[in-house]
Amino acid sequence: MEILPASLLARHPAWPTALRFGPGWTPPEIIEPLEIALVDAAIPELAARGITVRNGLGKDNRLLLDAHTPKQRLSLDLSRARDSTILLGRYARLAGEVAATGRGHLLASTGWDSPSIAMVHCTFRGDRALIFLGHGLTSNRTNFLAEGPEGAVLVGDDAMFATGITIRTSDSHGIVDLATREQVNAPEPVVVGPHVWLGQDSLLMKGVTIGAGSIVAGRAVVTRPVPPRALAAGVPARVLRENVSWTRQSRPRPEQIAAMIEGLPEAD
């Protein structure tokens, strides 16, 4: 049974070959592996694990998890999906919806050894798309759109997403150059580095990379890369300040600031 999370992710066509697991990028942990074929007969077992089914489970889809993965609050609509995998690590706690059309998709969540639940709405389209959620992600409601072929949304460790976030690899509709008759807005991956804070209602568009330790202000629309340890804001977003990062405390004490600085991921 193929359930080695790091190798499963690294072999997926949408996983960037240059991205290696290590500090800031933690794969899901599975010690006691469990595989559930997503067929109608599995619906009672899924329900016991906090997973409900809308419309259908498609064909040849599967759930990989650890025997001690916590109960979820997920709804699945895989009626038009096939050959796809949901991978929930030993500490993964997701609430929301997963909907997919096409084949070969992979959703992977590392989770966090705390009771925190990441609220997400994950949509997969096309083929071989990937959404990876790293260790320690907190999310109050993030809409992910990963469109293939081989589109990916990758989130590093210790990210904090406020309410109303949208991250998308596609514009959902084609823009065509009338002279060449070619599409000019093909899907592109989105990479959110470790220890990134996305402010309320921010929007990350296709092809964007957010560098490690950075902050995206509320209602910003990010259309170009943000460097590490920077603050970006506006429509479209631009860097307003560099050599900054953030803490989860609203009024951090000196020792908390020191701990944050000590734990900052290396700049890309």
Contacts in CASP RR format, 6 or more apart in sequence:
PFRMAT RR
TARGET T0000
AUTHOR 0000-0000-0000
METHOD contacts of the structure
MODEL  1
MEILPASLLARHPAWPTALRFGPGWTPPEIIEPLEIALVDAAIPELAARG
ITVRNGLGKDNRLLLDAHTPKQRLSLDLSRARDSTILLGRYARLAGEVAA
TGRGHLLASTGWDSPSIAMVHCTFRGDRALIFLGHGLTSNRTNFLAEGPE
GAVLVGDDAMFATGITIRTSDSHGIVDLATREQVNAPEPVVVGPHVWLGQ
DSLLMKGVTIGAGSIVAGRAVVTRPVPPRALAAGVPARVLRENVSWTRQS
RPRPEQIAAMIEGLPEAD
1 33 0 8 1.000
1 35 0 8 1.000
2 8 0 8 1.000
3 30 0 8 1.000
3 33 0 8 1.000
3 35 0 8 1.000
3 64 0 8 1.000
4 30 0 8 1.000
5 27 0 8 1.000
5 28 0 8 1.000
5 29 0 8 1.000
5 30 0 8 1.000
5 64 0 8 1.000
5 87 0 8 1.000
5 89 0 8 1.000
5 108 0 8 1.000
6 21 0 8 1.000
6 27 0 8 1.000
8 64 0 8 1.000
8 85 0 8 1.000
8 87 0 8 1.000
8 106 0 8 1.000
8 108 0 8 1.000
9 15 0 8 1.000
9 21 0 8 1.000
9 27 0 8 1.000
9 87 0 8 1.000
9 106 0 8 1.000
9 108 0 8 1.000
9 130 0 8 1.000
9 132 0 8 1.000
10 21 0 8 1.000
12 106 0 8 1.000
12 128 0 8 1.000
12 130 0 8 1.000
13 128 0 8 1.000
13 149 0 8 1.000
13 150 0 8 1.000
14 106 0 8 1.000
14 128 0 8 1.000
14 129 0 8 1.000
14 130 0 8 1.000
14 146 0 8 1.000
14 148 0 8 1.000
14 150 0 8 1.000
14 151 0 8 1.000
14 152 0 8 1.000
14 189 0 8 1.000
15 130 0 8 1.000
15 132 0 8 1.000
15 152 0 8 1.000
16 152 0 8 1.000
16 154 0 8 1.000
16 189 0 8 1.000
16 191 0 8 1.000
19 25 0 8 1.000
19 154 0 8 1.000
19 191 0 8 1.000
21 27 0 8 1.000
23 194 0 8 1.000
23 265 0 8 1.000
23 266 0 8 1.000
24 135 0 8 1.000
24 156 0 8 1.000
24 157 0 8 1.000
24 158 0 8 1.000
24 193 0 8 1.000
24 194 0 8 1.000
24 195 0 8 1.000
24 212 0 8 1.000
24 265 0 8 1.000
25 134 0 8 1.000
25 156 0 8 1.000
25 157 0 8 1.000
25 194 0 8 1.000
26 110 0 8 1.000
26 134 0 8 1.000
26 135 0 8 1.000
26 156 0 8 1.000
26 157 0 8 1.000
27 108 0 8 1.000
27 110 0 8 1.000
28 87 0 8 1.000
28 88 0 8 1.000
28 89 0 8 1.000
28 90 0 8 1.000
28 92 0 8 1.000
28 108 0 8 1.000
28 109 0 8 1.000
28 110 0 8 1.000
28 111 0 8 1.000
29 66 0 8 1.000
29 89 0 8 1.000
29 90 0 8 1.000
29 91 0 8 1.000
29 110 0 8 1.000
30 64 0 8 1.000
30 65 0 8 1.000
30 66 0 8 1.000
30 89 0 8 1.000
30 90 0 8 1.000
31 66 0 8 1.000
31 68 0 8 1.000
31 90 0 8 1.000
32 66 0 8 1.000
32 67 0 8 1.000
32 68 0 8 1.000
33 64 0 8 1.000
33 65 0 8 1.000
33 66 0 8 1.000
33 67 0 8 1.000
34 64 0 8 1.000
34 65 0 8 1.000
34 66 0 8 1.000
34 67 0 8 1.000
34 69 0 8 1.000
35 62 0 8 1.000
35 63 0 8 1.000
35 64 0 8 1.000
36 42 0 8 1.000
36 45 0 8 1.000
36 46 0 8 1.000
36 62 0 8 1.000
36 63 0 8 1.000
36 64 0 8 1.000
36 65 0 8 1.000
37 61 0 8 1.000
37 62 0 8 1.000
38 46 0 8 1.000
38 57 0 8 1.000
38 58 0 8 1.000
38 61 0 8 1.000
38 62 0 8 1.000
38 63 0 8 1.000
38 76 0 8 1.000
38 78 0 8 1.000
38 86 0 8 1.000
39 57 0 8 1.000
40 57 0 8 1.000
42 57 0 8 1.000
42 63 0 8 1.000
43 53 0 8 1.000
43 57 0 8 1.000
46 52 0 8 1.000
46 53 0 8 1.000
46 63 0 8 1.000
46 76 0 8 1.000
49 65 0 8 1.000
49 69 0 8 1.000
49 71 0 8 1.000
49 72 0 8 1.000
50 71 0 8 1.000
50 72 0 8 1.000
50 73 0 8 1.000
50 74 0 8 1.000
51 63 0 8 1.000
51 72 0 8 1.000
51 74 0 8 1.000
51 75 0 8 1.000
51 76 0 8 1.000
52 74 0 8 1.000
52 75 0 8 1.000
52 76 0 8 1.000
53 75 0 8 1.000
53 76 0 8 1.000
53 77 0 8 1.000
54 75 0 8 1.000
54 76 0 8 1.000
54 77 0 8 1.000
54 97 0 8 1.000
55 77 0 8 1.000
55 79 0 8 1.000
56 76 0 8 1.000
56 77 0 8 1.000
56 78 0 8 1.000
56 79 0 8 1.000
57 76 0 8 1.000
57 78 0 8 1.000
57 79 0 8 1.000
58 78 0 8 1.000
58 79 0 8 1.000
58 80 0 8 1.000
58 81 0 8 1.000
58 82 0 8 1.000
59 81 0 8 1.000
59 82 0 8 1.000
59 83 0 8 1.000
60 82 0 8 1.000
60 83 0 8 1.000
61 78 0 8 1.000
61 81 0 8 1.000
61 82 0 8 1.000
61 83 0 8 1.000
61 84 0 8 1.000
61 85 0 8 1.000
61 86 0 8 1.000
62 84 0 8 1.000
62 85 0 8 1.000
62 86 0 8 1.000
63 85 0 8 1.000
63 86 0 8 1.000
63 88 0 8 1.000
64 85 0 8 1.000
64 86 0 8 1.000
64 87 0 8 1.000
64 88 0 8 1.000
65 87 0 8 1.000
65 88 0 8 1.000
65 89 0 8 1.000
65 92 0 8 1.000
66 88 0 8 1.000
66 89 0 8 1.000
66 90 0 8 1.000
68 90 0 8 1.000
69 88 0 8 1.000
69 89 0 8 1.000
69 90 0 8 1.000
69 91 0 8 1.000
69 92 0 8 1.000
70 91 0 8 1.000
70 92 0 8 1.000
70 93 0 8 1.000
72 88 0 8 1.000
72 92 0 8 1.000
72 93 0 8 1.000
72 94 0 8 1.000
72 95 0 8 1.000
73 94 0 8 1.000
73 95 0 8 1.000
73 96 0 8 1.000
73 117 0 8 1.000
74 94 0 8 1.000
74 95 0 8 1.000
74 96 0 8 1.000
74 97 0 8 1.000
74 98 0 8 1.000
75 96 0 8 1.000
75 97 0 8 1.000
75 98 0 8 1.000
76 86 0 8 1.000
76 97 0 8 1.000
76 98 0 8 1.000
76 99 0 8 1.000
77 97 0 8 1.000
77 98 0 8 1.000
77 99 0 8 1.000
77 100 0 8 1.000
78 84 0 8 1.000
78 98 0 8 1.000
78 99 0 8 1.000
78 100 0 8 1.000
80 100 0 8 1.000
80 101 0 8 1.000
80 102 0 8 1.000
81 100 0 8 1.000
81 101 0 8 1.000
81 102 0 8 1.000
81 103 0 8 1.000
81 105 0 8 1.000
81 124 0 8 1.000
82 102 0 8 1.000
82 103 0 8 1.000
82 104 0 8 1.000
83 103 0 8 1.000
83 104 0 8 1.000
84 100 0 8 1.000
84 102 0 8 1.000
84 103 0 8 1.000
84 104 0 8 1.000
84 105 0 8 1.000
84 106 0 8 1.000
84 124 0 8 1.000
85 104 0 8 1.000
85 105 0 8 1.000
85 106 0 8 1.000
85 107 0 8 1.000
86 98 0 8 1.000
86 107 0 8 1.000
87 106 0 8 1.000
87 107 0 8 1.000
87 108 0 8 1.000
87 109 0 8 1.000
88 94 0 8 1.000
88 109 0 8 1.000
89 108 0 8 1.000
89 109 0 8 1.000
89 110 0 8 1.000
89 111 0 8 1.000
91 110 0 8 1.000
91 111 0 8 1.000
91 112 0 8 1.000
91 113 0 8 1.000
91 135 0 8 1.000
92 109 0 8 1.000
92 110 0 8 1.000
92 111 0 8 1.000
93 111 0 8 1.000
93 112 0 8 1.000
93 115 0 8 1.000
93 116 0 8 1.000
93 117 0 8 1.000
93 118 0 8 1.000
94 109 0 8 1.000
94 117 0 8 1.000
94 118 0 8 1.000
94 119 0 8 1.000
94 120 0 8 1.000
94 133 0 8 1.000
95 117 0 8 1.000
95 118 0 8 1.000
95 119 0 8 1.000
95 120 0 8 1.000
96 119 0 8 1.000
96 120 0 8 1.000
96 121 0 8 1.000
97 120 0 8 1.000
97 121 0 8 1.000
97 122 0 8 1.000
98 107 0 8 1.000
98 122 0 8 1.000
98 124 0 8 1.000
99 122 0 8 1.000
99 123 0 8 1.000
99 124 0 8 1.000
100 123 0 8 1.000
100 124 0 8 1.000
100 125 0 8 1.000
101 124 0 8 1.000
101 125 0 8 1.000
101 126 0 8 1.000
102 124 0 8 1.000
102 125 0 8 1.000
102 126 0 8 1.000
102 127 0 8 1.000
103 126 0 8 1.000
103 127 0 8 1.000
103 128 0 8 1.000
104 127 0 8 1.000
104 128 0 8 1.000
104 129 0 8 1.000
105 124 0 8 1.000
105 127 0 8 1.000
105 128 0 8 1.000
105 129 0 8 1.000
105 130 0 8 1.000
105 146 0 8 1.000
106 129 0 8 1.000
106 130 0 8 1.000
106 131 0 8 1.000
107 122 0 8 1.000
107 124 0 8 1.000
107 130 0 8 1.000
107 131 0 8 1.000
108 130 0 8 1.000
108 131 0 8 1.000
108 132 0 8 1.000
108 133 0 8 1.000
109 118 0 8 1.000
109 133 0 8 1.000
109 134 0 8 1.000
109 137 0 8 1.000
110 133 0 8 1.000
110 134 0 8 1.000
110 135 0 8 1.000
110 136 0 8 1.000
110 137 0 8 1.000
110 157 0 8 1.000
111 118 0 8 1.000
111 133 0 8 1.000
111 134 0 8 1.000
111 135 0 8 1.000
111 136 0 8 1.000
111 137 0 8 1.000
112 135 0 8 1.000
112 136 0 8 1.000
112 137 0 8 1.000
112 138 0 8 1.000
114 136 0 8 1.000
116 136 0 8 1.000
116 138 0 8 1.000
118 133 0 8 1.000
118 137 0 8 1.000
118 138 0 8 1.000
118 139 0 8 1.000
118 142 0 8 1.000
119 139 0 8 1.000
119 140 0 8 1.000
119 141 0 8 1.000
119 142 0 8 1.000
120 133 0 8 1.000
120 139 0 8 1.000
120 141 0 8 1.000
120 142 0 8 1.000
120 143 0 8 1.000
120 144 0 8 1.000
121 141 0 8 1.000
121 142 0 8 1.000
121 143 0 8 1.000
121 144 0 8 1.000
122 131 0 8 1.000
122 144 0 8 1.000
122 146 0 8 1.000
123 143 0 8 1.000
123 144 0 8 1.000
123 145 0 8 1.000
123 146 0 8 1.000
124 131 0 8 1.000
124 146 0 8 1.000
124 147 0 8 1.000
125 145 0 8 1.000
125 146 0 8 1.000
125 147 0 8 1.000
125 148 0 8 1.000
125 170 0 8 1.000
126 147 0 8 1.000
126 148 0 8 1.000
126 149 0 8 1.000
127 148 0 8 1.000
127 149 0 8 1.000
127 150 0 8 1.000
128 148 0 8 1.000
128 149 0 8 1.000
128 150 0 8 1.000
128 151 0 8 1.000
129 146 0 8 1.000
129 147 0 8 1.000
129 148 0 8 1.000
129 149 0 8 1.000
129 150 0 8 1.000
129 151 0 8 1.000
129 152 0 8 1.000
129 169 0 8 1.000
130 146 0 8 1.000
130 150 0 8 1.000
130 151 0 8 1.000
130 152 0 8 1.000
130 153 0 8 1.000
130 154 0 8 1.000
131 144 0 8 1.000
131 146 0 8 1.000
131 152 0 8 1.000
131 153 0 8 1.000
132 152 0 8 1.000
132 153 0 8 1.000
132 154 0 8 1.000
132 155 0 8 1.000
132 156 0 8 1.000
133 155 0 8 1.000
134 155 0 8 1.000
134 156 0 8 1.000
134 157 0 8 1.000
134 159 0 8 1.000
135 156 0 8 1.000
135 157 0 8 1.000
135 158 0 8 1.000
136 157 0 8 1.000
136 158 0 8 1.000
136 159 0 8 1.000
137 155 0 8 1.000
137 156 0 8 1.000
137 157 0 8 1.000
137 158 0 8 1.000
137 159 0 8 1.000
137 160 0 8 1.000
137 161 0 8 1.000
138 159 0 8 1.000
138 160 0 8 1.000
138 161 0 8 1.000
139 161 0 8 1.000
139 165 0 8 1.000
140 161 0 8 1.000
140 162 0 8 1.000
140 163 0 8 1.000
140 164 0 8 1.000
141 163 0 8 1.000
141 164 0 8 1.000
141 165 0 8 1.000
142 161 0 8 1.000
142 164 0 8 1.000
142 165 0 8 1.000
142 166 0 8 1.000
142 167 0 8 1.000
142 198 0 8 1.000
143 164 0 8 1.000
143 165 0 8 1.000
143 166 0 8 1.000
143 167 0 8 1.000
143 168 0 8 1.000
144 153 0 8 1.000
144 167 0 8 1.000
144 168 0 8 1.000
145 153 0 8 1.000
145 166 0 8 1.000
145 167 0 8 1.000
145 168 0 8 1.000
145 169 0 8 1.000
145 170 0 8 1.000
145 172 0 8 1.000
146 152 0 8 1.000
146 153 0 8 1.000
146 169 0 8 1.000
147 168 0 8 1.000
147 169 0 8 1.000
147 170 0 8 1.000
147 172 0 8 1.000
147 187 0 8 1.000
148 169 0 8 1.000
148 170 0 8 1.000
148 187 0 8 1.000
151 169 0 8 1.000
151 187 0 8 1.000
151 188 0 8 1.000
151 189 0 8 1.000
152 169 0 8 1.000
152 189 0 8 1.000
152 190 0 8 1.000
152 191 0 8 1.000
153 167 0 8 1.000
153 169 0 8 1.000
153 189 0 8 1.000
153 190 0 8 1.000
153 192 0 8 1.000
154 189 0 8 1.000
154 190 0 8 1.000
154 191 0 8 1.000
154 192 0 8 1.000
154 193 0 8 1.000
155 192 0 8 1.000
155 193 0 8 1.000
155 196 0 8 1.000
156 192 0 8 1.000
156 193 0 8 1.000
156 194 0 8 1.000
156 196 0 8 1.000
157 194 0 8 1.000
157 195 0 8 1.000
157 265 0 8 1.000
158 194 0 8 1.000
158 195 0 8 1.000
159 192 0 8 1.000
159 193 0 8 1.000
159 194 0 8 1.000
159 195 0 8 1.000
159 196 0 8 1.000
159 197 0 8 1.000
159 198 0 8 1.000
160 196 0 8 1.000
160 197 0 8 1.000
160 198 0 8 1.000
160 246 0 8 1.000
160 248 0 8 1.000
161 197 0 8 1.000
161 198 0 8 1.000
161 199 0 8 1.000
162 197 0 8 1.000
162 198 0 8 1.000
162 199 0 8 1.000
162 200 0 8 1.000
162 201 0 8 1.000
162 202 0 8 1.000
162 218 0 8 1.000
163 200 0 8 1.000
163 201 0 8 1.000
164 200 0 8 1.000
164 201 0 8 1.000
164 202 0 8 1.000
165 198 0 8 1.000
165 199 0 8 1.000
165 200 0 8 1.000
165 201 0 8 1.000
165 202 0 8 1.000
165 203 0 8 1.000
165 204 0 8 1.000
166 202 0 8 1.000
166 203 0 8 1.000
166 204 0 8 1.000
167 190 0 8 1.000
167 192 0 8 1.000
167 203 0 8 1.000
167 204 0 8 1.000
168 190 0 8 1.000
168 203 0 8 1.000
168 204 0 8 1.000
168 205 0 8 1.000
168 206 0 8 1.000
169 187 0 8 1.000
169 188 0 8 1.000
169 189 0 8 1.000
169 190 0 8 1.000
169 206 0 8 1.000
169 207 0 8 1.000
170 187 0 8 1.000
170 206 0 8 1.000
171 185 0 8 1.000
171 205 0 8 1.000
171 206 0 8 1.000
174 183 0 8 1.000
174 185 0 8 1.000
175 183 0 8 1.000
175 184 0 8 1.000
175 185 0 8 1.000
176 182 0 8 1.000
176 183 0 8 1.000
176 184 0 8 1.000
177 183 0 8 1.000
177 184 0 8 1.000
185 206 0 8 1.000
187 206 0 8 1.000
188 206 0 8 1.000
188 207 0 8 1.000
189 206 0 8 1.000
189 207 0 8 1.000
190 204 0 8 1.000
190 205 0 8 1.000
190 206 0 8 1.000
190 207 0 8 1.000
190 208 0 8 1.000
190 209 0 8 1.000
191 208 0 8 1.000
191 209 0 8 1.000
191 210 0 8 1.000
192 198 0 8 1.000
192 204 0 8 1.000
192 209 0 8 1.000
192 210 0 8 1.000
192 211 0 8 1.000
193 209 0 8 1.000
193 210 0 8 1.000
193 211 0 8 1.000
193 212 0 8 1.000
193 213 0 8 1.000
193 214 0 8 1.000
193 265 0 8 1.000
193 268 0 8 1.000
194 212 0 8 1.000
194 213 0 8 1.000
194 265 0 8 1.000
195 212 0 8 1.000
195 213 0 8 1.000
195 245 0 8 1.000
195 246 0 8 1.000
195 263 0 8 1.000
195 264 0 8 1.000
195 265 0 8 1.000
196 210 0 8 1.000
196 211 0 8 1.000
196 212 0 8 1.000
196 213 0 8 1.000
196 214 0 8 1.000
196 215 0 8 1.000
196 216 0 8 1.000
197 213 0 8 1.000
197 214 0 8 1.000
197 215 0 8 1.000
197 216 0 8 1.000
197 246 0 8 1.000
198 204 0 8 1.000
198 210 0 8 1.000
198 216 0 8 1.000
198 218 0 8 1.000
199 215 0 8 1.000
199 216 0 8 1.000
199 217 0 8 1.000
199 218 0 8 1.000
199 220 0 8 1.000
200 218 0 8 1.000
200 219 0 8 1.000
201 218 0 8 1.000
201 219 0 8 1.000
202 216 0 8 1.000
202 217 0 8 1.000
202 218 0 8 1.000
202 219 0 8 1.000
202 220 0 8 1.000
202 221 0 8 1.000
202 222 0 8 1.000
203 220 0 8 1.000
203 221 0 8 1.000
203 222 0 8 1.000
204 210 0 8 1.000
204 216 0 8 1.000
204 222 0 8 1.000
205 221 0 8 1.000
205 222 0 8 1.000
205 223 0 8 1.000
208 222 0 8 1.000
208 223 0 8 1.000
208 224 0 8 1.000
208 225 0 8 1.000
208 226 0 8 1.000
209 225 0 8 1.000
209 226 0 8 1.000
210 216 0 8 1.000
210 222 0 8 1.000
210 225 0 8 1.000
210 226 0 8 1.000
211 225 0 8 1.000
211 226 0 8 1.000
211 227 0 8 1.000
211 228 0 8 1.000
211 229 0 8 1.000
211 230 0 8 1.000
211 267 0 8 1.000
211 268 0 8 1.000
212 228 0 8 1.000
212 229 0 8 1.000
212 264 0 8 1.000
212 265 0 8 1.000
212 266 0 8 1.000
212 267 0 8 1.000
212 268 0 8 1.000
213 228 0 8 1.000
213 229 0 8 1.000
213 245 0 8 1.000
213 246 0 8 1.000
213 264 0 8 1.000
213 265 0 8 1.000
214 226 0 8 1.000
214 227 0 8 1.000
214 228 0 8 1.000
214 229 0 8 1.000
214 230 0 8 1.000
214 231 0 8 1.000
214 232 0 8 1.000
214 245 0 8 1.000
215 230 0 8 1.000
215 231 0 8 1.000
215 232 0 8 1.000
215 244 0 8 1.000
215 245 0 8 1.000
215 246 0 8 1.000
216 222 0 8 1.000
216 226 0 8 1.000
216 232 0 8 1.000
216 233 0 8 1.000
216 237 0 8 1.000
217 231 0 8 1.000
217 232 0 8 1.000
217 233 0 8 1.000
217 234 0 8 1.000
217 237 0 8 1.000
217 240 0 8 1.000
218 233 0 8 1.000
219 234 0 8 1.000
219 235 0 8 1.000
220 232 0 8 1.000
220 233 0 8 1.000
220 234 0 8 1.000
220 235 0 8 1.000
220 237 0 8 1.000
221 234 0 8 1.000
221 235 0 8 1.000
221 236 0 8 1.000
221 237 0 8 1.000
222 232 0 8 1.000
222 236 0 8 1.000
222 237 0 8 1.000
223 236 0 8 1.000
223 237 0 8 1.000
224 236 0 8 1.000
224 237 0 8 1.000
226 232 0 8 1.000
226 237 0 8 1.000
226 239 0 8 1.000
227 239 0 8 1.000
227 242 0 8 1.000
227 268 0 8 1.000
228 267 0 8 1.000
228 268 0 8 1.000
229 242 0 8 1.000
229 243 0 8 1.000
229 244 0 8 1.000
229 245 0 8 1.000
229 264 0 8 1.000
229 267 0 8 1.000
230 239 0 8 1.000
230 241 0 8 1.000
230 242 0 8 1.000
230 243 0 8 1.000
230 244 0 8 1.000
231 239 0 8 1.000
231 240 0 8 1.000
231 241 0 8 1.000
231 242 0 8 1.000
231 244 0 8 1.000
232 238 0 8 1.000
232 239 0 8 1.000
232 240 0 8 1.000
233 240 0 8 1.000
245 260 0 8 1.000
245 261 0 8 1.000
245 264 0 8 1.000
246 260 0 8 1.000
247 256 0 8 1.000
247 257 0 8 1.000
247 260 0 8 1.000
249 256 0 8 1.000
252 260 0 8 1.000
END
